[in-house]
Amino acid sequence: MVTLRSDIPDDLREPLLHAALSHVPFEGWSDKLLAVAEQELGLDRGLGWLAFPGGACDMIDFLAACQDQKMIAACPDEHLSQLKIREKITHLVRSRIEAEADNRESARNAVTYLALPMNSAAGLKILYRTVDLMWKTTNDPSTDFNYYTKRLTLAAVYSSCLLYWLNDESENFTDTWDFLDRRITNVMQFEKTKAQLKNMAAQLPDFWKNVSQLRYPHH
């Protein structure tokens, strides 16, 4: 009986994923991809499951984490620090989508796979991790309610733009980037309106206090 080093499965994650990716356009994401990848790498049967115990979901999760890091590499602090918040978010969303460019068909299949009810929790976890990283990369100081609303809003923007990009046939994906700009504009308008409403709400106590001091005219 051969004793495996405990670090072997982690060392195999990247080569296994790389081997699997070439088969996704034909096979789709499925647990049997692990067996195909094992065979392609000449590995003992079962090593793939040690590396990715959750099967296809774990592979997609690992791929998404790798793409997140590509996004970060494309958005260094020295560049982002020169941008306004709207420009930072736009650049991050675009960079994250562009990270999928080499595996567009695999990304399309991953979206379909994660849309299945049994995989939806994994999909939400992956989406949250990505948008959370985007906001953290901008050094956003939000806490409490704003912390979550910003991530929820960005999740809607990013996911809708990703879906648009997966079906975009325009040259250099110009239609997608125009769509992204429109979505960001909508979000910024929403944030402006929300801020105005918040300011109005803060002024209400003084308003009602002043009203209570009014005197009706005598007839």
C-alpha positions in Angstrom: 0.0 0.0 0.0 1.4 3.4 -1.0 1.2 6.2 1.5 0.4 9.6 0.0 1.9 12.8 1.2 -0.8 15.0 2.7 0.2 17.9 0.4 -0.2 16.0 -2.8 -3.9 16.7 -3.4 -3.4 20.5 -3.1 -0.4 20.3 -5.4 -2.6 18.5 -8.0 -5.5 21.0 -8.0 -4.0 23.3 -10.6 -2.9 20.6 -13.1 -6.1 18.7 -12.6 -8.2 21.8 -13.3 -6.1 22.6 -16.4 -6.5 19.1 -17.7 -10.3 19.3 -17.1 -10.8 22.6 -18.7 -9.9 21.4 -22.2 -12.8 18.9 -21.9 -15.5 21.2 -20.5 -16.6 22.6 -23.9 -17.5 19.0 -24.9 -18.5 17.4 -21.7 -19.8 20.3 -19.6 -19.0 20.5 -15.9 -19.5 17.1 -14.3 -17.9 14.9 -11.6 -16.6 12.5 -14.3 -14.3 15.3 -15.5 -12.1 14.3 -12.5 -11.6 10.8 -13.9 -10.9 12.3 -17.4 -8.3 14.7 -15.9 -6.7 11.9 -13.8 -6.3 9.7 -16.9 -4.8 12.6 -18.9 -2.2 13.2 -16.2 -1.5 9.5 -15.7 -2.6 9.7 -12.0 -3.8 6.9 -9.8 -7.6 6.7 -9.7 -9.1 8.6 -6.8 -6.4 11.3 -6.5 -8.7 13.7 -8.2 -11.3 13.3 -5.5 -8.7 13.9 -2.8 -7.9 17.2 -4.5 -11.5 18.1 -5.2 -13.8 16.3 -2.7 -16.8 18.2 -3.9 -16.3 17.2 -7.5 -17.2 19.7 -10.2 -18.4 22.3 -7.7 -15.0 22.3 -6.1 -13.3 22.7 -9.4 -15.5 25.6 -10.4 -14.9 27.2 -7.0 -11.1 26.8 -7.4 -11.2 28.2 -10.9 -13.2 31.2 -9.7 -10.7 31.9 -7.0 -7.9 31.8 -9.5 -9.8 34.3 -11.8 -10.4 36.5 -8.8 -6.6 36.7 -8.3 -6.2 37.6 -12.0 -8.6 40.5 -11.4 -6.5 41.7 -8.4 -3.3 41.5 -10.5 -5.0 43.6 -13.2 -6.0 46.3 -10.6 -2.9 47.2 -8.6 -3.3 49.8 -5.8 -1.2 52.3 -7.5 -3.6 52.4 -10.4 -6.9 52.2 -8.5 -5.8 55.0 -6.1 -5.9 57.4 -9.1 -9.5 56.6 -9.9 -12.9 57.7 -8.5 -15.0 55.0 -6.9 -17.2 54.6 -10.0 -14.1 54.1 -12.1 -12.6 51.7 -9.6 -15.7 49.4 -9.6 -16.0 49.6 -13.4 -12.4 48.6 -13.8 -12.7 45.7 -11.3 -15.9 44.3 -12.9 -14.3 44.5 -16.4 -11.1 43.0 -15.2 -13.0 40.1 -13.6 -14.9 39.4 -16.7 -11.8 39.6 -18.9 -10.2 37.0 -16.6 -12.6 34.5 -18.1 -11.6 35.4 -21.7 -9.4 32.3 -22.2 -12.1 30.0 -20.9 -15.3 31.6 -22.1 -17.1 28.4 -22.9 -16.1 26.9 -19.5 -17.5 30.0 -17.9 -20.8 29.6 -19.8 -21.0 26.0 -18.7 -20.2 26.9 -15.1 -23.0 29.5 -15.0 -25.4 26.8 -16.3 -24.1 24.2 -13.8 -24.3 26.6 -10.8 -27.9 27.6 -11.8 -29.1 24.1 -10.9 -31.0 24.1 -7.6 -28.6 21.6 -6.0 -25.6 23.9 -6.8 -27.1 27.3 -6.2 -25.6 27.6 -2.7 -22.1 27.1 -4.2 -22.9 29.6 -6.9 -23.9 32.3 -4.3 -20.8 31.6 -2.3 -18.6 32.1 -5.3 -20.4 35.3 -6.4 -20.3 36.8 -2.9 -16.6 36.1 -2.6 -15.9 37.9 -5.8 -17.9 41.1 -5.1 -16.7 41.2 -1.5 -13.1 41.1 -2.9 -14.0 43.9 -5.3 -15.2 46.2 -2.5 -12.2 45.3 -0.3 -9.9 46.1 -3.1 -11.3 49.6 -3.3 -10.7 49.9 0.5 -14.3 50.6 1.0 -15.0 51.5 4.7 -18.7 50.6 4.8 -20.0 48.7 7.8 -23.4 47.4 8.9 -26.3 47.9 6.5 -24.3 49.6 3.8 -21.7 46.8 3.8 -24.3 44.3 2.7 -26.3 46.6 0.4 -23.2 47.5 -1.6 -22.3 43.9 -2.1 -25.8 42.9 -3.1 -26.0 45.8 -5.6 -22.6 44.9 -7.0 -23.5 41.2 -7.3 -26.4 42.2 -9.5 -24.2 44.4 -11.7 -21.4 41.9 -12.0 -23.6 38.9 -12.7 -25.8 40.7 -15.3 -22.7 41.9 -17.1 -21.1 38.5 -17.0 -24.3 37.0 -18.6 -24.3 39.8 -21.2 -20.7 39.1 -22.0 -21.2 35.4 -22.5 -23.6 36.1 -25.3 -21.9 39.2 -26.7 -20.6 38.9 -30.3 -19.6 42.5 -30.8 -16.1 43.4 -31.7 -13.9 43.5 -28.6 -17.1 43.1 -26.5 -17.8 46.8 -26.8 -21.5 46.1 -26.3 -20.7 44.5 -22.9 -18.6 47.5 -21.7 -21.4 49.9 -22.8 -23.9 47.8 -20.9 -21.5 47.9 -17.8 -21.3 51.7 -18.0 -25.1 51.9 -18.1 -25.5 49.6 -15.1 -22.9 51.5 -13.1 -24.7 54.8 -13.9 -27.9 53.3 -12.6 -26.2 52.2 -9.4 -24.7 55.6 -8.9 -28.0 57.3 -9.4 -29.5 54.9 -6.8 -26.8 55.6 -4.3 -27.3 59.4 -4.8 -31.1 59.0 -4.3 -30.5 56.8 -1.2 -28.1 59.5 0.2 -30.7 62.2 -0.5 -33.4 60.2 1.2 -31.2 59.5 4.2 -30.5 63.3 4.5 -34.2 64.0 4.3 -34.9 61.4 7.0 -32.3 63.0 9.3 -34.0 66.4 8.9 -37.5 65.2 9.6 -37.3 65.6 13.4 -36.4 69.3 13.0 -39.1 69.7 10.4 -41.8 68.3 12.7 -40.5 70.3 15.6 -40.8 73.5 13.6 -44.3 72.5 12.4 -45.5 71.9 16.0 -44.5 75.5 16.9 -46.6 77.0 14.2 -49.7 78.9 15.3 -52.9 78.7 13.3 -54.3 82.1 12.4 -57.2 83.4 14.5 -60.5 83.9 12.7 
